[in-house]
Amino acid sequence: MSCNIVTTERQLTAVIRAASPFDKLPETHRTARAALASVLPSLEAGPLGPACTRWTRPSGSVLPMEIGCIVARGFAPRGEVVPSELPAGRAAHLVMTGSFEGLPRAWETLFEWCQKEKLQPAGINWEIYGAAADAELYALLA
């Protein structure tokens, strides 16, 4: 896994906001993704893109997240599904391949690289999930 700096474009998302203890992350994701899947076809948000999760700094042992997918256009909120976005800007980036169980170590690698390179993360982080179990990790830089 190698890290680099990229410039990201703003991407609209449809998300469910959640806050989860670390030991409940898989369950929280499954529940939110099932709820999202039931609403997405009726949103009129255009073609759907890949799944994503945006998160900010943990509060104690709880991770605030937006679990969703990239969408083509804005939409009106429907129940717990609300519009949001992945930010534009300069970000540290890492492509992870393999099982999602490797995500914690991949994030450690990215943050350690930022520290080594004297880069300051802004506290807004996100994952975009690709084919199979691949994921792209982004940490917006201050």
URLINFEN-V244817 format. One record per residue. N is the residue number from 1. OMEGA is omega in whole degrees, -180 to 180 (NA if undefined). Layout:
# URLINFEN-V244817
<<N/OMEGA> <N/OMEGA>>
This chain:
# URLINFEN-V244817
<<1/177> <2/-177> <3/175> <4/177> <5/179> <6/172> <7/-177> <8/174> <9/175> <10/178> <11/179> <12/-180> <13/168> <14/-171> <15/166> <16/179> <17/-179> <18/171> <19/-172> <20/168> <21/-177> <22/-178> <23/179> <24/-177> <25/-180> <26/180> <27/179> <28/178> <29/-179> <30/-179> <31/-179> <32/-179> <33/177> <34/178> <35/179> <36/-179> <37/-179> <38/-177> <39/-174> <40/-177> <41/-177> <42/-174> <43/-174> <44/-179> <45/-180> <46/-180> <47/-179> <48/176> <49/-178> <50/174> <51/-180> <52/172> <53/175> <54/180> <55/177> <56/-176> <57/177> <58/172> <59/-173> <60/179> <61/-179> <62/-178> <63/175> <64/-174> <65/166> <66/-176> <67/-176> <68/178> <69/178> <70/180> <71/-176> <72/-178> <73/180> <74/-178> <75/176> <76/178> <77/176> <78/-177> <79/-179> <80/178> <81/-176> <82/175> <83/175> <84/179> <85/166> <86/-170> <87/170> <88/175> <89/180> <90/-175> <91/169> <92/-171> <93/178> <94/174> <95/178> <96/173> <97/-180> <98/-175> <99/177> <100/176> <101/178> <102/-178> <103/180> <104/180> <105/178> <106/177> <107/176> <108/179> <109/-178> <110/-179> <111/176> <112/178> <113/178> <114/-180> <115/180> <116/-179> <117/-179> <118/176> <119/-178> <120/175> <121/-179> <122/-180> <123/175> <124/-174> <125/177> <126/178> <127/171> <128/-173> <129/-179> <130/-180> <131/179> <132/-176> <133/179> <134/177> <135/171> <136/-179> <137/-180> <138/172> <139/179> <140/-178> <141/180> <142/NA>>
